[in-house]
Amino acid sequence: MVMKRVVIVGMGFGGLSAAKELAGRGLEVVMVDRHNYHLFQPLLYQVATAGLEQESIAYPVRALARRWQGAAFRMGEVIGVDLAGRHLILADGEFSYDYLILAAGSRTNFFGMEGIERHAFDLKRLSHAEEMRNHILTLFEKAGREPDPARRGALVTFVVVGGGPTGVEFAGALRELVVHVLSRDYPEVRTAETRIILLEAASSLLTAMPDELRAYALRKLRAMGVEVKLETRVIDARDGHVFLHGGEVIESHTLFWSAGVAAAELADRLGVPQAGGGRVTVRAALSLDGHPEAFVIGDMAHLVQDGAVLPMMAPVATQQGRHAARAILALERGEQPPPFRYHDKGAMATIGRSAAVAVSHGFRFRGYLAWLVWLLLHLYYLIGFRNRLLVLMNWAYYYFSHERQVRLITGETDRRI
């Protein structure tokens, strides 16, 4: 008897949870991704700020596939889907499927601002984090021998756009890197000359958090030396300059963008209805209208629950991955899959050493306790014992020594300087 084939596109949190749920259930599970590893994106900023090695937050998918019965991996770039013919189209070929789960994730949304897209950094891939680390360290190398104070100041001014968890965590980690590590590596660059500027268009940071936790995050960042500007929008960027709405210009060679995301480019090639951010409109069970065998999950999916669109977050993708897998198993039994329901278990963000904010099941945490919970949960969700051990050792070493070991410039001088 020929097993039916389930193809899962994207090995992020959603795709991985779907594959794990389907493994050993009498189906052929084919996992497809442009990379051969699962990336733990929430810790990318720590690679960018010299806190962790790249390898400690990635895990090879084939190592998972060989442990999961009926699972296989295909590395390739998906360029389209023939929904009517049930064929997945890759850059180097195509193959058929009986069921499809699209979990290709998201891309950075620059809202059509070409200057910002050309000059800004983002953190969506492992290579982006390495590029960012190279850039930061190269700037300090240049600043250390720059005689002109104005030019030196521009080299060590870092603009972070977006006051969500990514922007807050990156700004805090970068400030700690500068104050505790780079100030000793580069004594010729005074800490007072460096600036980390966090810009947020809304009236507060971490808008999904309760007011008291937002206020705590703002106070903590400012106490650390991060310049936080609320109700401030960036409208353009050119070589060495960041332009704000209202006419202010910041001289800086570093613009980090975390102010928006959109569905992956694959969503535009499906020929199905899309909503805001290019996300694909799905039915209650996460399948496509007219194609009950095809599911879209995670950042690619647009689904309204309780009057609001589900956010583009890892917990949503993880729960949707499990649901899509169980929906396929239900279809195989001749049953109609139930509608998806997201269960919000809370949110959290770390600000710096021994400081974080978290909310879960009505409880609110801040400071050391929230930071400890953040550490433990991130260690728990990392894949692989070696990765957990490496991350734990790096965090412990930094906590007691204020030292970060991964201060390597591994690429050419950055083009943005």
C-alpha positions in Angstrom: 0.0 0.0 0.0 1.4 3.4 -1.1 1.5 5.9 1.7 0.0 9.3 1.1 2.5 12.1 1.0 2.4 15.2 3.2 4.7 18.0 2.1 5.6 20.7 4.6 7.2 23.8 3.3 9.3 25.7 5.9 11.1 24.3 8.9 10.4 27.1 11.3 8.3 26.6 14.5 5.1 25.8 12.6 6.5 23.4 10.1 8.6 21.6 12.7 5.7 21.1 15.0 3.5 19.8 12.2 6.2 17.3 11.1 6.7 16.0 14.6 3.0 15.5 15.0 2.7 13.5 11.7 5.8 11.4 12.1 5.1 7.7 12.6 1.4 8.1 11.7 1.4 6.0 8.5 2.1 8.9 6.2 5.1 10.0 4.1 6.2 13.3 5.5 8.5 15.4 3.2 10.0 18.5 4.8 11.2 21.2 2.4 13.3 24.3 3.2 15.8 26.5 1.5 18.2 25.8 4.4 19.1 22.5 5.9 18.5 23.6 9.5 15.9 24.8 11.8 16.7 28.3 13.1 15.7 29.5 16.6 15.0 33.1 15.5 14.2 34.6 18.9 18.0 34.4 19.7 19.3 35.8 16.4 19.9 39.2 18.0 22.3 37.5 20.5 24.4 36.3 17.6 24.3 39.8 16.1 25.5 41.3 19.4 28.4 38.7 19.9 26.6 36.8 22.7 26.2 33.4 21.0 27.8 31.4 18.2 25.7 30.9 15.1 25.7 27.1 15.4 24.2 27.1 18.9 20.8 28.4 17.7 20.5 26.2 14.6 19.9 22.4 14.3 20.1 20.3 11.1 16.7 19.1 9.9 18.1 15.8 8.6 19.1 14.9 12.1 15.5 15.2 13.1 14.2 13.4 10.0 16.3 10.3 10.7 14.7 10.0 14.1 11.1 10.5 12.9 9.5 7.5 11.2 8.3 8.2 7.6 10.0 11.6 7.5 12.4 12.9 4.8 14.0 16.2 4.0 14.4 18.0 0.7 16.6 21.1 0.5 15.3 23.5 -2.1 13.8 26.9 -3.0 10.0 26.7 -3.5 9.0 29.0 -6.3 5.3 28.1 -6.7 2.4 25.7 -6.0 0.1 24.1 -8.5 -2.9 23.8 -6.2 -5.2 22.2 -8.8 -2.7 19.6 -9.8 -1.3 19.1 -6.3 2.3 19.8 -7.3 5.0 21.7 -5.4 7.3 23.6 -7.8 10.9 24.0 -6.7 13.7 25.9 -8.5 15.3 22.5 -9.4 12.2 20.4 -10.1 8.7 19.5 -8.7 6.9 16.7 -7.0 3.4 15.8 -6.1 1.6 15.8 -2.7 -1.6 14.5 -1.2 -1.6 17.1 1.6 0.3 20.3 1.8 1.3 22.5 4.7 2.7 25.9 3.8 4.8 27.4 6.7 7.3 29.5 4.9 7.2 32.3 7.5 7.7 36.0 6.9 10.0 38.6 5.5 10.8 42.1 6.8 8.2 44.8 5.7 9.9 48.1 4.8 6.5 49.5 3.7 7.8 50.5 0.2 10.6 52.7 1.5 13.4 51.8 -0.9 16.1 53.9 0.9 15.4 52.2 4.2 15.3 48.7 2.5 18.7 49.4 0.9 20.5 50.7 4.0 18.8 48.9 6.9 19.7 45.7 8.6 17.2 43.1 9.7 17.3 39.7 11.4 15.5 37.0 9.5 18.4 34.7 8.6 21.5 33.3 10.3 23.6 35.2 7.7 22.0 38.5 8.7 23.1 38.1 12.3 26.7 37.4 11.3 26.6 40.4 8.9 25.3 42.6 11.7 28.0 41.4 14.1 30.7 42.0 11.5 29.3 45.5 10.9 29.2 46.5 14.6 32.8 45.4 15.3 34.1 46.9 12.0 32.6 50.3 13.0 34.5 50.2 16.3 37.7 49.3 14.5 37.2 52.3 12.2 36.1 54.6 15.1 39.3 53.7 17.1 41.5 55.3 14.4 39.1 58.1 13.3 40.5 61.6 14.3 37.4 63.6 13.5 35.0 63.6 16.5 31.9 64.1 14.3 32.8 61.3 12.0 33.7 59.0 15.0 30.4 59.8 16.6 28.5 58.8 13.5 30.3 55.5 13.3 29.3 54.6 16.9 25.7 55.8 16.7 23.2 52.9 16.2 19.6 53.5 15.3 17.0 50.8 16.1 13.5 51.1 14.7 10.6 49.3 16.3 9.7 49.1 20.0 8.4 45.5 19.9 10.3 42.6 21.6 12.9 42.4 18.9 13.8 46.1 19.0 13.8 46.2 22.7 15.9 43.1 23.1 18.4 44.1 20.5 18.8 47.7 21.8 19.4 46.4 25.4 21.9 43.7 24.3 23.8 46.2 22.1 24.0 48.7 24.9 25.4 46.0 27.2 27.9 44.9 24.5 29.1 48.5 24.1 29.3 49.4 27.8 30.7 46.1 29.3 32.8 44.7 26.4 33.7 47.0 23.5 34.5 49.9 25.9 37.4 47.7 27.1 38.4 46.4 23.7 38.5 49.9 22.2 39.6 52.3 25.0 40.2 55.0 22.4 36.4 55.2 21.8 34.8 56.7 24.9 31.5 55.2 26.0 30.0 58.7 26.1 30.5 59.0 22.4 28.4 56.0 21.6 24.6 56.2 21.1 21.9 53.6 20.9 18.7 55.2 19.7 15.5 53.2 19.8 12.6 54.7 17.7 9.0 53.7 18.0 6.1 55.2 16.1 3.5 54.4 18.8 3.2 56.1 22.2 4.8 53.3 24.1 7.1 50.3 23.8 5.9 46.6 23.8 2.3 47.6 23.0 1.0 44.0 23.6 2.1 44.3 27.3 0.2 45.8 30.2 0.9 49.5 31.0 3.0 48.9 34.0 5.4 46.5 32.1 5.7 49.0 29.3 6.6 51.7 31.7 9.2 49.4 33.4 10.8 48.5 30.0 11.1 52.2 29.1 12.6 53.2 32.5 15.1 50.3 32.4 16.3 51.0 28.8 16.8 54.7 29.6 18.6 53.9 32.8 20.9 51.6 30.7 21.7 54.6 28.4 19.5 53.8 25.5 17.9 56.9 24.0 14.2 56.0 23.5 12.1 58.3 21.2 8.4 57.5 21.1 5.9 58.7 18.5 8.8 59.0 16.1 8.8 57.7 12.5 11.7 57.1 10.1 11.0 58.1 6.6 14.2 57.6 4.7 17.9 56.5 5.0 20.9 57.4 2.9 24.6 56.8 3.4 25.4 57.8 6.9 22.1 59.5 7.6 18.7 58.5 9.0 15.8 60.9 8.3 12.9 61.3 10.7 9.4 62.6 10.2 9.5 66.2 11.2 12.9 67.0 9.7 15.4 65.6 12.2 18.4 63.9 10.7 20.5 61.4 12.7 24.1 60.8 11.5 24.6 57.1 11.7 25.9 54.2 9.7 23.7 51.7 11.3 19.9 51.4 10.9 18.4 48.2 12.4 14.8 47.7 11.2 12.3 45.7 13.3 9.2 47.8 12.6 7.2 45.4 10.5 6.9 42.0 8.9 5.0 40.6 5.9 4.2 37.1 4.7 6.9 35.3 2.8 7.1 35.9 -1.0 5.6 32.5 -1.6 2.2 33.8 -0.5 2.1 36.2 -3.5 2.6 33.3 -5.9 -0.3 31.1 -4.8 -3.1 33.0 -6.6 -5.4 32.9 -3.6 -6.9 35.8 -1.6 -4.5 37.8 0.6 -5.1 40.2 3.5 -2.8 42.8 5.2 0.9 42.2 5.0 0.3 39.7 2.1 -0.9 37.0 4.5 -3.1 34.3 3.0 -6.7 34.2 4.1 -7.5 30.7 5.5 -10.6 28.9 6.6 -11.3 28.2 10.3 -9.4 24.9 10.1 -6.4 26.7 8.5 -7.0 25.2 5.0 -7.4 27.1 1.7 -10.9 27.8 0.4 -11.6 25.2 -2.2 -8.5 23.1 -1.3 -9.2 21.3 2.0 -6.0 19.3 1.5 -3.8 22.5 1.5 -3.1 24.3 4.8 -1.3 27.6 5.5 0.0 28.3 8.9 2.2 30.7 11.0 3.2 34.1 9.7 1.8 33.3 6.2 -1.8 32.8 7.5 -4.4 35.5 8.1 -7.0 34.3 10.6 -9.3 36.4 12.8 -10.1 35.3 16.4 -12.2 37.2 18.8 -12.3 40.2 16.5 -8.5 40.4 16.1 -6.0 39.0 13.6 -3.8 36.4 15.2 -0.2 37.9 15.6 2.8 36.7 13.7 4.5 35.0 16.7 6.2 31.6 17.2 3.6 30.3 19.7 0.8 30.9 17.1 2.8 29.1 14.5 3.6 26.2 16.8 0.0 25.6 17.8 -1.2 26.0 14.1 1.4 23.4 13.0 0.0 20.8 15.4 -3.5 21.7 14.4 -2.8 21.3 10.7 -1.2 17.9 11.3 -4.2 16.7 13.3 -6.6 18.1 10.7 -4.8 15.9 8.1 -5.1 12.9 10.3 -8.8 13.7 10.8 -9.3 13.9 7.0 -7.6 10.5 6.6 -10.2 9.1 9.1 -13.0 10.6 7.0 -13.8 13.3 9.6 -14.1 17.0 9.3 -11.3 18.8 11.1 -12.4 21.2 13.9 -11.7 25.0 13.7 -8.4 26.2 15.0 -8.3 28.0 18.4 -5.2 29.8 19.6 -4.6 29.6 23.3 -2.5 32.6 24.4 0.0 31.5 27.0 1.5 35.0 27.4 4.4 37.1 26.1 7.8 38.1 27.3 10.8 40.2 26.4 14.2 40.6 28.0 15.7 44.1 28.4 19.1 43.4 29.7 21.0 41.5 32.4 18.6 40.4 35.2 15.8 42.5 33.6 12.8 41.3 31.6 9.0 41.6 31.4 6.5 38.8 31.1 2.8 38.2 31.3 1.1 34.8 31.4 -2.3 33.6 32.4 -3.1 36.9 34.1 0.1 37.1 36.0 2.7 39.8 35.4 6.4 39.6 36.1 9.2 42.0 35.8 12.9 42.2 36.7 15.0 39.2 37.8 12.1 36.7 38.1 10.9 37.5 34.6 14.4 37.3 33.3 14.9 33.9 34.8 11.7 32.6 33.3 12.7 34.0 29.9 16.1 32.2 30.2 14.5 28.8 31.2 11.8 28.9 28.5 14.3 29.8 25.7 16.6 27.0 26.8 13.6 24.6 26.9 12.5 25.4 23.3 15.9 25.2 21.8 16.4 21.9 19.9 19.3 19.7 20.8 21.1 19.0 24.0 24.4 20.4 22.6 22.7 23.7 21.7 21.1 24.0 25.1 24.4 23.3 26.8 26.4 25.8 24.7 23.8 28.6 25.2 23.6 27.9 28.9 27.5 28.0 29.2 27.7 31.3 27.2 25.0 32.9 29.3 26.6 31.8 32.5 30.0 33.0 31.4 28.6 36.4 30.4 26.6 36.7 33.6 29.6 36.3 35.9 32.3 37.9 33.7 30.5 40.5 31.6 32.6 39.1 28.7 31.3 38.0 25.3 33.5 35.6 23.4 32.2 35.7 19.9 33.9 39.0 18.9 35.0 37.8 15.5 35.0 39.8 12.2 34.4 37.0 9.8 33.5 38.9 6.6 34.7 41.7 4.4 34.4 45.4 5.4 30.7 46.3 5.4 29.4 48.1 2.3 27.3 50.5 4.4 30.3 52.2 6.0 
